[in-house]
Amino acid sequence: MEYAYEANLQPKAIYEVKKSLPLTRDAEKSLVNLYQPIIGADALALYFCLLQDFEDTQENYTHLELLNALDMGLSALKAAKKRLEGIGLLKTYYREQPEVRFLYVLMEPLAPQDFLADELMSFLLVVKVGQNKFRQLNRRFKPESVNTAGYQDVTTKFGSVYSFSQNEYQANQPVIEAAVKKAPQNVAQLPLAENQLNWTLLRDLATKKFINPTQITDTLKDSLTLYHEMFGYDELQLTNLMAEAVSLTDGTIDVRKLKNVVYKQSQDLLPEKKAVVLNYDSDTQLRRKNTLLAQGFTEADWYRILDSEALAPMEYLVKLKAAKGGYVTKNEEWLLTDLVQKSPLPTSVINILLNYLLVTQNKAQLPQALTNQIANDWSQNKINTPEAAIKYVQTTVKEKQVAKEQRQKNGGRVQNIVKKEDVPDWSKNQSTSDPSRKAEIDKMMREYFNDEEGEK
């Protein structure tokens, strides 16, 4: 969703840029070689443009100056800003009084060695660039070991040169500790919401799999949260993944092996069907169904909404492509991973977007530019529920049809109509796809859920 403050992010709005320390050479290498494949060229250009603003003596800028410097539209700027924020390279602050003002705080990127040693960052990179390119980057930034064979270490020791008294150390210790505590955290970190998972349940499940619960550290929790967000793995599935990377002797988890297991599973397009419970006939669901039908939704829309809420996007895509007799391509997997990471759309709305392109529009595969165009349009129009997405499509199609009829009445002349932004041309009549094929795919999706309920 688009937050209320973003409505005030307009060309005339003022902003200022801060950064605690100058950008180091190693951090610049990380931005260009490691971060850029994940965040994209627009976000990288935005980072460097903001960095230039920070280094200039002028303090206040308008977003119009930023748009002109980047040669991009406001929507593209907002999308690039969110990519930087999502990966921890930018913090955004906002105030309305005495004037609308934004404060952008640039964070220092991880150095190449730290980036590749970070389990989450390296996972994002390998999913984006593939294993071969990832290995090349590892070799490029691998620290060079120094061969000291045949030499004797004659380095002078610290204690032989520097000394201090214990009394002086104790007398200054409070000042030193206070300074250390006040040291700012300026290095980029992924802002993940760990409360999405039930950690008590996960620890209980891990114990039953002979996994030492103390292994579920904050770092590992960040990794598991990322896997949950990207692929929809629940607590049971995450436990099963950890079980493949645990040592049976001491219950420790090999985080690198876990990452490889998750990566392999993602390439195989999900290891098992997700256990979901869909009670279509519960009182709550029936009331909701009747309300939607009264609002003009069809029975097919109702089942499509329920299906979209039950599956993670990657699994939903797998089922859609399988129902059409196809398969998920590598480009589609990267596109969807990128969409889930960077788009503010809920996963159920992303699923409706997939359904619209592959079923209603009958596309053989997801077109990258069109998919991102629609996702941006829906984000900016605050489409937060699957029913809102379906209704938005219907409304847009109707508006286009009215506009077409109006042009025909005007003898084909195009009137000058002022509007904020063109609506992407992704809405067409559903007659462009085979209705019987569409119904068949919807039926197969419903049978998938029914089979799952029978397996429990």
Secondary structure, DSSP 8 states (H G I E B T S, - for coil): ---GGGGG--TT-EEEEE-SS---HHHHHHIIIIIHHHH-HHHHHHHHHHHHHHHSS---EEHHHHHHHHT--HHHHHHHHHHHHHTTSEEEEEE-SSS-EEEEEE-B---HHHHHH-HHHHHHHHHHH-HHHHHHHHHHHS------TT-------GGGT----HHHHHHHHHHHHHHHHH----B------GGGS-HHHHHHHHHHTT--GGG--HHHHHHHHHHHHHH---HHHHHHHHHTTB-TTT--B-HHHHHHHHHHHHHTT-SS-------TTSHHHHHHHHHHHHTT--HHHHHHHHHHHHS-HHHHHHHHHHHTT----HHHHHHHHHHHHH--S-HHHHHHHHHIIIIIS--SS--HHHHHHHHHHHHHTT--SHHHHHHHHHHHHHHHHHHHHHHHHTTT-------SS---S----GGGS-HHHHHHHHHHHHHHHHHHHHH-
